Amino acid sequence: DTFFRTWVERYSFLKDGQVVVDSPQGAVDGFKPNFKSEQIDKAFFVPKLCNHCKNPRCVQVCPVGAAYISREGVVLIDKKHCVGCAYCVQACPYGARYIDPSLSVADKCTWCYHRITKGKPPACVLACPRKARKFGEINDPQSEVYSIVRRHRTSELKPEMKTHPQVYYVGLDREVR
């Protein structure tokens, strides 16, 4: 199996009412057409990653305290203490955690903690070819993220879970949440 810390999912809403979500190889090789255009009512792409929740289920269920929230509010894993039980994998409502097959411990997106603590953006923000990913302090009026959240309709994934994710989407259709 191949695992990704961040990936892109394609949502295809067909005219017959069917909804198809796919992410071949995490979208590393892009997306090939999956339906004829006349079959599709609408389609869009959604980047996925750890949502770095303020109330993370993964931290709550970790029996050894390996999952934790840093002082900056980033949800992390202490790989020296993780026992690979996968409780956090099961608890994550966003499918963002996995057991690293080579280390037998939990892994996930860290928002490139090693970078952001030095004032640099996460690698996915730098690598995004359409500049659709943004990173910043939502409460800082000087931050681009602050400005975006105030100018556009934003939403979070699965708000009913009450995990209070810190990842926001602009213009996300209600069907995805």
Disulfide bonds with the S-S distance in Angstrom:
none
